[in-house]
Amino acid sequence: MHADVFDKFRDDHATGSFFSASLSSDPRGLLSLYNAAHMATPGKQGLDDAIAFSRRHLESMVRAKKLASPMAEQASRALDIPLPRLPKRLETMRYLAEYEKEEGHDAVLLELATLDFNLARSLHLKELRDLTLWWKDLYSKVKLGYARDRLVENYFWTCGVFPEEEYSRARMLFARTFGLLSLMDDTYDVYATIEECHALNEAIQRWDESAVSILPEYMKMLYINLVRNFQEFEDSLEPNEKYRVSYAKKAFQLQSKYYLDEAKWSSEKYAPSFREHMEVSVMSSGFPTLAVVLLMGAGDLATREAFEWAIGVPDVVGASGEVARFLNDIASYRKGKNKKDMASSVECYAKEHGTSGEVAAAAIAAMAEHAWRTINRSCMAMDAELLPAARLVVNLTKTLEVIYLGGRDAYTFAGDLKNLVVSLFLTGPSI
C-alpha cells in the first residue's frame, strides 16, 4: 500500500497538510485511518499526519463520551495499541464480546466464532496445566529464589505468538524454552557475581553436563536442567527436525555472551555510549534468541532457510529487539530498576544528549515507533518463503506491546496482567 492513497482524505492536495472536515466527525472513518496509518514505513510523513489527525479527533470523542458501544471501546483500545500491533487472540476475545452490538451482525456466525474460540481455549488450558506441572518441578529443582516465577505470563505471551490450535507443539516447546531463558536472565542480571557469570557462560558455551563442575553449587541444577530440557526437545522432534535444536542452542550460547557483556559493564560501572549500549542491549533483550526458538516446534514453516534467516538477525528481528529494549527501558525508568542493572538506554541517551529523563524517555519512545516502521517495511519486502517465520516474530512483538502498555512491565510485575489473563483463559466469551 502506497502512502499516496491517503491523499483522497485531504482537503488541500497542494500542501498536503489538511484532512477533510467530514472525516473529523466520522468516528469509524477516523478509526480506520488511524489503524491503517500504523502500517507506515520509515519516512512516510503523510502517514504521520494521518496518525496525528485521527488520534487528536478520536481522543476528543473518547474524552467527551461521544461514541456509542462498541465504537467507544474499540477507539479506546486503538489509542492504547493500534489494531495492527494488537495480538490476534486478544482482539478476537474482545470483538466476540462486542460483535452482537454491531448493526447487521450475524447471530449464527457469532455462535460459531465463539465456539471456535472456546475450543482453542480448552486446549490452551490443558497445555497450561501441563506446563504448570513442568514448571513447578523445574522451579523446585533449581531452587533459585531470586528468579521470577512467571509461567502463566510466559504462556500468555506464547499464545500471542501461536494462537491457533495446530501450533500446540510449538507453544509447549516455546514456553518451556522461554522459562529457561528467564531463569538464565535473572541469574546473570540479579544474583550472580561477575566471576560466577564468567563460569556460567563458559559452561553454556561447552554445553555438556560435565561442565557443571566449574559452577557454584546453586547454579548446578539450573545448568543440568537446561542441558537436559534441550535434549528432551530434540527427542520430541521428528528425525528430519532434530537439527532445529542446534540452532536454539547456538542462540542460547550467543544470548549468554550478551548477558555476560552486560554483567561486565555493571561490575565495572562502565557507562557505554548510546551506540555501544544498543549493540549489546538489543541482543540481550532476548528477542533475537526467541526469534530462533519460536521456530523449533513450528511445523513445516520452520525450514533450514528460516532458521538461517532468524539466527542472522535480519531487520525484522533486529527491529523487534529494539522495540523490546526500548519498551523495557522506558518501563524501568518509570518503575525503577534492579540495583545491579547497568544504565538503561534512557539513561545513556539523557547523559549523551544532556537532557532530562522525561525528554530521553520520549526520544526512546519515538525510536520504538521507528523500529515498528522498520518491521513493517521489512515484512512488505519479505520473500514469500520466509514471511510465515517473520509473522511469528511480529506476533512476539505485538504481545510485547501488551506487556509494556503504558510504561508498565507486566512480566516482572505480574499483577498488572492478572485481569487480562483471567479474561483470556477463564472468563472470556461464552455461548
RODO-2510 file (C-alpha; in nm, 4 decimals, decimal comma):
residues 431
     n   res          X          Y          Z
     1     m     0,0000     0,0000     0,0000
     2     h     0,1434     0,3364    -0,1020
     3     a     0,1052     0,6330     0,1334
     4     d    -0,0461     0,8388    -0,1504
     5     v    -0,3753     0,6513    -0,1074
     6     f    -0,4383     0,8734     0,1948
     7     d    -0,4345     1,1874    -0,0204
     8     k    -0,8017     1,1382    -0,1030
     9     f    -0,8811     1,2159     0,2610
    10     r    -0,7145     1,5590     0,2359
    11     d    -0,8809     1,8891     0,1539
    12     d    -0,5627     2,0524     0,0314
    13     h    -0,3689     1,8352    -0,2131
    14     a    -0,1266     2,1169    -0,2830
    15     t     0,0082     2,1482     0,0685
    16     g    -0,0967     1,8025     0,1819
    17     s    -0,1492     1,9336     0,5338
    18     f    -0,5227     1,9151     0,5970
    19     f    -0,7671     1,6277     0,6201
    20     s    -1,1293     1,6671     0,5203
    21     a    -1,3700     1,8231     0,7676
    22     s    -1,6207     1,5445     0,7078
    23     l    -1,3683     1,2845     0,8234
    24     s    -1,3135     1,4658     1,1533
    25     s    -1,6718     1,3861     1,2559
    26     d    -1,6723     1,0250     1,1287
    27     p    -1,5511     0,8016     1,4142
    28     r    -1,5426     0,4815     1,2095
    29     g    -1,3508     0,6542     0,9313
    30     l    -1,1095     0,8066     1,1828
    31     l    -1,0500     0,4705     1,3489
    32     s    -0,9869     0,3016     1,0145
    33     l    -0,7478     0,5795     0,9126
    34     y    -0,5666     0,5632     1,2466
    35     n    -0,5186     0,1870     1,2347
    36     a    -0,4210     0,1754     0,8665
    37     a    -0,1676     0,4554     0,9091
    38     h     0,0187     0,2450     1,1654
    39     m     0,1306     0,0228     0,8802
    40     a     0,3621     0,3124     0,7918
    41     t     0,7206     0,2576     0,6837
    42     p     1,0114     0,4914     0,7665
    43     g     0,9964     0,8377     0,6121
    44     k     0,6231     0,8490     0,5337
    45     q     0,5337     1,1989     0,6583
    46     g     0,1822     1,1738     0,5186
    47     l     0,1088     0,8830     0,7483
    48     d     0,2499     1,0752     1,0455
    49     d    -0,0047     1,3452     0,9624
    50     a    -0,2808     1,0848     0,9357
    51     i    -0,1957     0,9384     1,2764
    52     a    -0,1794     1,2801     1,4441
    53     f    -0,5059     1,3959     1,2841
    54     s    -0,7058     1,0826     1,3605
    55     r    -0,5626     1,0450     1,7103
    56     r    -0,6481     1,4031     1,8035
    57     h    -1,0114     1,3667     1,6976
    58     l    -1,0549     1,0182     1,8448
    59     e    -0,9138     1,1312     2,1800
    60     s    -1,1544     1,4238     2,1793
    61     m    -1,4500     1,1952     2,1077
    62     v    -1,3477     0,9478     2,3779
    63     r    -1,2996     1,2232     2,6379
    64     a    -1,6358     1,3789     2,5529
    65     k    -1,8029     1,0347     2,5605
    66     k    -1,9498     1,0957     2,2147
    67     l    -1,9070     0,7364     2,0995
    68     a    -2,1572     0,4574     2,1468
    69     s    -2,0595     0,0986     2,2244
    70     p    -1,8766    -0,0863     2,0724
    71     m    -1,7066     0,2039     1,8893
    72     a    -1,6142     0,3641     2,2220
    73     e    -1,4293     0,0519     2,3390
    74     q    -1,2634    -0,0044     2,0019
    75     a    -1,1382     0,3542     1,9833
    76     s    -1,0045     0,3460     2,3397
    77     r    -0,8171     0,0224     2,2720
    78     a    -0,6696     0,1530     1,9480
    79     l    -0,5439     0,4662     2,1234
    80     d    -0,3580     0,2354     2,3632
    81     i    -0,2382    -0,0129     2,0996
    82     p    -0,3256     0,0303     1,7301
    83     l    -0,5019    -0,2695     1,5791
    84     p    -0,2060    -0,3755     1,3563
    85     r     0,0026    -0,4141     1,6754
    86     l    -0,2525    -0,5988     1,8869
    87     p    -0,2267    -0,9769     1,9329
    88     k    -0,4886    -1,1559     1,7253
    89     r    -0,6153    -1,3744     2,0095
    90     l    -0,6724    -1,0777     2,2376
    91     e    -0,8618    -0,8729     1,9806
    92     t    -1,0720    -1,1775     1,8876
    93     m    -1,1767    -1,2211     2,2505
    94     r    -1,2800    -0,8581     2,2805
    95     y    -1,4574    -0,8395     1,9477
    96     l    -1,6623    -1,1514     2,0222
    97     a    -1,7993    -0,9704     2,3273
    98     e    -1,8888    -0,6660     2,1153
    99     y    -1,9990    -0,8101     1,7834
   100     e    -2,3667    -0,8519     1,8715
   101     k    -2,3841    -0,4748     1,9254
   102     e    -2,2802    -0,4168     1,5639
   103     e    -2,5584    -0,3222     1,3251
   104     g    -2,6423    -0,6155     1,0980
   105     h    -2,4493    -0,8734     1,2997
   106     d    -2,4981    -1,2418     1,2198
   107     a    -2,6028    -1,4405     1,5286
   108     v    -2,5091    -1,7767     1,3758
   109     l    -2,1652    -1,6502     1,2787
   110     l    -2,1149    -1,5187     1,6319
   111     e    -2,2121    -1,8536     1,7839
   112     l    -1,9724    -2,0443     1,5582
   113     a    -1,6881    -1,7997     1,6218
   114     t    -1,7432    -1,8196     1,9974
   115     l    -1,7460    -2,1990     1,9834
   116     d    -1,4206    -2,1977     1,7871
   117     f    -1,2633    -1,9587     2,0391
   118     n    -1,3635    -2,1772     2,3322
   119     l    -1,2408    -2,4978     2,1684
   120     a    -0,8985    -2,3389     2,1320
   121     r    -0,9168    -2,2106     2,4891
   122     s    -0,9856    -2,5625     2,6185
   123     l    -0,6649    -2,6788     2,4528
   124     h    -0,4756    -2,3777     2,5879
   125     l    -0,5909    -2,4587     2,9414
   126     k    -0,4779    -2,8197     2,9078
   127     e    -0,1377    -2,7024     2,7868
   128     l    -0,1173    -2,4524     3,0710
   129     r    -0,1883    -2,7279     3,3239
   130     d     0,0848    -2,9457     3,1732
   131     l     0,3306    -2,6574     3,1648
   132     t     0,2495    -2,5644     3,5242
   133     l     0,3423    -2,9152     3,6387
   134     w     0,6666    -2,8987     3,4393
   135     w     0,7499    -2,5536     3,5775
   136     k     0,6762    -2,6413     3,9398
   137     d     0,9032    -2,9435     3,9089
   138     l     1,1789    -2,7376     3,7466
   139     y     1,1448    -2,4470     3,9895
   140     s     1,1659    -2,6827     4,2877
   141     k     1,4794    -2,8464     4,1456
   142     v     1,6764    -2,5338     4,0586
   143     k     1,5867    -2,3596     4,3889
   144     l     1,6557    -2,0084     4,2599
   145     g     1,4589    -1,7902     4,4997
   146     y     1,5673    -1,4731     4,3213
   147     a     1,4199    -1,5798     3,9858
   148     r     1,0798    -1,4645     3,8620
   149     d     0,8049    -1,7257     3,8863
   150     r     0,6154    -1,6259     3,5719
   151     l     0,4892    -1,9371     3,3956
   152     v     0,1353    -1,8028     3,3380
   153     e     0,2647    -1,4733     3,1985
   154     n     0,5069    -1,6706     2,9833
   155     y     0,2199    -1,8782     2,8432
   156     f     0,0074    -1,5664     2,7846
   157     w     0,2935    -1,4362     2,5695
   158     t     0,3220    -1,7737     2,3979
   159     c    -0,0458    -1,7711     2,2974
   160     g     0,0102    -1,4296     2,1452
   161     v     0,2683    -1,5837     1,9133
   162     f     0,0842    -1,9081     1,8306
   163     p    -0,2912    -1,8736     1,8999
   164     e    -0,4057    -2,1448     1,6586
   165     e    -0,4856    -2,4966     1,7784
   166     e    -0,2473    -2,6622     1,5310
   167     y     0,0535    -2,4997     1,6992
   168     s     0,0256    -2,6957     2,0246
   169     r     0,3740    -2,8456     1,9983
   170     a     0,5213    -2,5066     1,9125
   171     r     0,3581    -2,3491     2,2174
   172     m     0,4836    -2,6190     2,4525
   173     l     0,8424    -2,6009     2,3283
   174     f     0,8470    -2,2219     2,3165
   175     a     0,7008    -2,1762     2,6656
   176     r     0,9499    -2,4191     2,8176
   177     t     1,2429    -2,2551     2,6425
   178     f     1,1173    -1,9094     2,7403
   179     g     1,1035    -2,0241     3,1025
   180     l     1,4622    -2,1494     3,0901
   181     l     1,5771    -1,8235     2,9321
   182     s     1,4028    -1,6257     3,2060
   183     l     1,5893    -1,8223     3,4753
   184     m     1,9170    -1,7623     3,2950
   185     d     1,8409    -1,3903     3,2588
   186     d     1,7631    -1,3453     3,6280
   187     t     2,0773    -1,5333     3,7284
   188     y     2,3023    -1,3040     3,5261
   189     d     2,1038    -0,9888     3,5969
   190     v     2,0041    -1,0163     3,9606
   191     y     2,2172    -1,2582     4,1593
   192     a     2,5452    -1,3926     4,0193
   193     t     2,8817    -1,2312     4,0881
   194     i     3,0931    -1,1426     3,7863
   195     e     3,3126    -1,4478     3,8483
   196     e     3,0036    -1,6699     3,8573
   197     c     2,8757    -1,5077     3,5374
   198     h     3,2013    -1,5988     3,3623
   199     a     3,1706    -1,9580     3,4856
   200     l     2,8088    -1,9892     3,3723
   201     n     2,8919    -1,8536     3,0295
   202     e     3,1834    -2,0964     2,9937
   203     a     2,9565    -2,3884     3,0850
   204     i     2,6892    -2,2778     2,8384
   205     q     2,9466    -2,2479     2,5599
   206     r     3,0621    -2,6039     2,6339
   207     w     2,7025    -2,7345     2,6576
   208     d     2,7879    -3,0616     2,8257
   209     e     2,6813    -3,1882     3,1671
   210     s     3,0464    -3,2377     3,2614
   211     a     3,0827    -2,8577     3,2649
   212     v     2,8726    -2,8484     3,5820
   213     s     3,1952    -2,8990     3,7793
   214     i     3,3055    -2,5396     3,7132
   215     l     2,9840    -2,3883     3,8514
   216     p     2,8981    -2,2754     4,2045
   217     e     2,6631    -2,5091     4,3867
   218     y     2,3458    -2,3016     4,3430
   219     m     2,3880    -2,2897     3,9626
   220     k     2,4411    -2,6596     3,9065
   221     m     2,0786    -2,7689     3,8891
   222     l     1,9931    -2,4773     3,6614
   223     y     2,2642    -2,5815     3,4188
   224     i     2,1848    -2,9541     3,4316
   225     n     1,8159    -2,8876     3,3713
   226     l     1,8950    -2,6516     3,0849
   227     v     2,1003    -2,9189     2,9075
   228     r     1,8520    -3,1980     2,9823
   229     n     1,5485    -2,9992     2,8684
   230     f     1,7133    -2,9284     2,5360
   231     q     1,7788    -3,2999     2,4990
   232     e     1,4096    -3,3609     2,5660
   233     f     1,3225    -3,1048     2,2990
   234     e     1,5390    -3,2887     2,0483
   235     d     1,3857    -3,6239     2,1446
   236     s     1,0356    -3,4849     2,0856
   237     l     1,1092    -3,3741     1,7286
   238     e     1,0836    -3,5854     1,4161
   239     p     1,4119    -3,7242     1,2747
   240     n     1,4186    -3,4626     0,9978
   241     e     1,3552    -3,1837     1,2523
   242     k     1,6195    -3,2618     1,5137
   243     y     1,8704    -3,0216     1,3573
   244     r     1,6492    -2,7374     1,4816
   245     v     1,7713    -2,7790     1,8380
   246     s     2,1282    -2,6962     1,7315
   247     y     2,0056    -2,3528     1,6198
   248     a     1,8267    -2,2997     1,9519
   249     k     2,1436    -2,3989     2,1416
   250     k     2,3501    -2,1573     1,9338
   251     a     2,1001    -1,8808     2,0070
   252     f     2,1246    -1,9529     2,3824
   253     q     2,5035    -1,9502     2,3643
   254     l     2,5013    -1,6125     2,1906
   255     q     2,2482    -1,4845     2,4437
   256     s     2,4762    -1,5909     2,7273
   257     k     2,7633    -1,3891     2,5801
   258     y     2,5497    -1,0751     2,5675
   259     y     2,4291    -1,1305     2,9240
   260     l     2,7953    -1,1583     3,0257
   261     d     2,8807    -0,8340     2,8435
   262     e     2,6113    -0,6548     3,0428
   263     a     2,7329    -0,8124     3,3668
   264     k     3,0867    -0,6875     3,2941
   265     w     2,9623    -0,3346     3,2357
   266     s     2,7626    -0,3458     3,5581
   267     s     3,0551    -0,4875     3,7573
   268     e     3,2960    -0,2286     3,6178
   269     k     3,0378     0,0517     3,6489
   270     y     3,1110     0,1242     3,2851
   271     a     2,8908     0,3852     3,1172
   272     p     2,8656     0,2887     2,7482
   273     s     2,7813     0,5319     2,4740
   274     f     2,4271     0,5075     2,3445
   275     r     2,5512     0,3271     2,0343
   276     e     2,7547     0,0776     2,2393
   277     h     2,4568     0,0214     2,4625
   278     m     2,2293    -0,0586     2,1697
   279     e     2,4766    -0,3023     2,0124
   280     v     2,4622    -0,5160     2,3267
   281     s     2,1235    -0,4451     2,4822
   282     v     1,9136    -0,5111     2,1717
   283     m     2,0627    -0,8596     2,1662
   284     s     2,0373    -0,9063     2,5431
   285     s     1,6668    -0,8208     2,5238
   286     g     1,6230    -1,1882     2,4382
   287     f     1,4186    -1,1241     2,1271
   288     p     1,6825    -1,2383     1,8766
   289     t     1,7094    -1,5631     2,0742
   290     l     1,3329    -1,6080     2,0961
   291     a     1,3038    -1,5445     1,7207
   292     v     1,5062    -1,8626     1,6682
   293     v     1,3468    -2,0626     1,9492
   294     l     0,9903    -1,9995     1,8319
   295     l     1,0646    -2,1895     1,5106
   296     m     1,1684    -2,5067     1,6903
   297     g     0,8226    -2,6644     1,7005
   298     a     0,6569    -2,4620     1,4263
   299     g     0,5892    -2,7342     1,1722
   300     d     0,6661    -2,7062     0,8029
   301     l     0,7210    -2,3303     0,8011
   302     a     1,0368    -2,3825     1,0096
   303     t     1,2742    -2,4619     0,7239
   304     r     1,6532    -2,4529     0,7396
   305     e     1,6315    -2,1283     0,5435
   306     a     1,4024    -1,9838     0,8109
   307     f     1,6477    -2,0800     1,0867
   308     e     1,9410    -1,9305     0,8952
   309     w     1,7348    -1,6158     0,8427
   310     a     1,6428    -1,5846     1,2112
   311     i     1,9886    -1,6624     1,3533
   312     g     2,1344    -1,3948     1,1235
   313     v     1,9293    -1,1220     1,2979
   314     p     1,7660    -0,9671     0,9890
   315     d     1,5900    -0,6308     1,0069
   316     v     1,2614    -0,7749     1,1352
   317     v     1,4376    -0,9494     1,4233
   318     g     1,6717    -0,6597     1,4993
   319     a     1,3894    -0,4052     1,4983
   320     s     1,1789    -0,6320     1,7211
   321     g     1,4733    -0,6453     1,9604
   322     e     1,4833    -0,2650     1,9552
   323     v     1,1142    -0,2443     2,0439
   324     a     1,1757    -0,4901     2,3283
   325     r     1,4746    -0,2985     2,4600
   326     f     1,3143     0,0444     2,4335
   327     l     0,9836    -0,0526     2,5969
   328     n     1,1645    -0,2411     2,8736
   329     d     1,3902     0,0543     2,9464
   330     i     1,1022     0,3017     2,9483
   331     a     0,9270     0,0747     3,1997
   332     s     1,2452     0,0563     3,4092
   333     y     1,2677     0,4355     3,4046
   334     r     0,9071     0,4617     3,5255
   335     k     0,9129     0,1759     3,7780
   336     g     1,2746     0,1739     3,8904
   337     k     1,5394    -0,0851     3,8109
   338     n     1,7366    -0,3510     3,9957
   339     k     2,0424    -0,2282     4,1793
   340     k     2,2676    -0,4437     3,9584
   341     d     2,1177    -0,3231     3,6296
   342     m     2,3522    -0,1339     3,4016
   343     a     2,2490     0,2089     3,2764
   344     s     1,9412     0,1849     3,0550
   345     s     1,9038     0,3271     2,7055
   346     v     1,7033     0,6130     2,8618
   347     e     1,9899     0,6990     3,0971
   348     c     2,2547     0,6650     2,8248
   349     y     2,0572     0,8904     2,5914
   350     a     1,9962     1,1504     2,8637
   351     k     2,3649     1,1611     2,9569
   352     e     2,4889     1,1725     2,5973
   353     h     2,2457     1,4457     2,4917
   354     g     2,2332     1,6407     2,8165
   355     t     1,8573     1,6055     2,8548
   356     s     1,6186     1,5195     3,1359
   357     g     1,4936     1,1673     3,1859
   358     e     1,1495     1,2609     3,0538
   359     v     1,2924     1,4049     2,7330
   360     a     1,5110     1,0967     2,6911
   361     a     1,2154     0,8624     2,7515
   362     a     1,0155     1,0467     2,4839
   363     a     1,3066     1,0128     2,2410
   364     i     1,3334     0,6406     2,3149
   365     a     0,9579     0,6006     2,2588
   366     a     0,9999     0,7672     1,9186
   367     m     1,2772     0,5189     1,8387
   368     a     1,0432     0,2320     1,9289
   369     e     0,7898     0,3750     1,6840
   370     h     1,0573     0,3933     1,4138
   371     a     1,1518     0,0309     1,4847
   372     w     0,7909    -0,0720     1,4232
   373     r     0,8059     0,1027     1,0873
   374     t     1,1212    -0,0885     1,0040
   375     i     0,9318    -0,4086     1,0859
   376     n     0,6507    -0,3003     0,8516
   377     r     0,8905    -0,2208     0,5683
   378     s     1,0812    -0,5454     0,6099
   379     c     0,7666    -0,7581     0,6073
   380     m     0,6401    -0,5850     0,2944
   381     a     0,9660    -0,6683     0,1153
   382     m     0,9980    -1,0201     0,2587
   383     d     1,0448    -1,3288     0,0422
   384     a     0,7231    -1,5300     0,0454
   385     e     0,9039    -1,8377     0,1798
   386     l     1,0234    -1,6502     0,4886
   387     l     0,7113    -1,4448     0,5562
   388     p     0,5429    -1,7065     0,7836
   389     a     0,8500    -1,7072     1,0101
   390     a     0,8605    -1,3276     1,0073
   391     r     0,4952    -1,3129     1,1096
   392     l     0,5723    -1,5196     1,4187
   393     v     0,8400    -1,2670     1,5156
   394     v     0,5888    -0,9865     1,4625
   395     n     0,3372    -1,1728     1,6808
   396     l     0,6014    -1,1938     1,9535
   397     t     0,6491    -0,8176     1,9295
   398     k     0,2756    -0,7480     1,9331
   399     t     0,2394    -0,9259     2,2665
   400     l     0,5265    -0,7164     2,3976
   401     e     0,3092    -0,4076     2,3419
   402     v     0,0514    -0,5533     2,5817
   403     i     0,3128    -0,6481     2,8412
   404     y     0,4606    -0,2968     2,8432
   405     l     0,1407    -0,0974     2,7866
   406     g     0,1580     0,2466     2,9433
   407     g     0,5133     0,2049     3,0695
   408     r     0,4371    -0,0957     3,2900
   409     d     0,6336    -0,4220     3,2965
   410     a     0,3652    -0,6863     3,3381
   411     y     0,6131    -0,9739     3,3110
   412     t     0,8153    -0,8582     3,6123
   413     f     0,5165    -0,7036     3,7940
   414     a     0,2685    -0,9778     3,7101
   415     g    -0,0280    -0,8262     3,8939
   416     d    -0,0610    -0,5736     3,6106
   417     l    -0,1640    -0,8554     3,3767
   418     k    -0,3924    -1,0534     3,6079
   419     n    -0,7316    -0,9337     3,4801
   420     l    -0,6327    -0,9841     3,1186
   421     v    -0,5023    -1,3352     3,1850
   422     v    -0,8222    -1,4289     3,3690
   423     s    -1,0341    -1,2964     3,0819
   424     l    -0,8359    -1,4771     2,8144
   425     f    -0,8149    -1,8165     2,9822
   426     l    -1,1143    -1,8335     3,2167
   427     t    -1,3978    -1,5845     3,1826
   428     g    -1,3786    -1,4807     2,8106
   429     p    -1,6710    -1,5055     2,5648
   430     s    -1,9247    -1,7835     2,6105
   431     i    -2,2265    -1,9051     2,4170
***
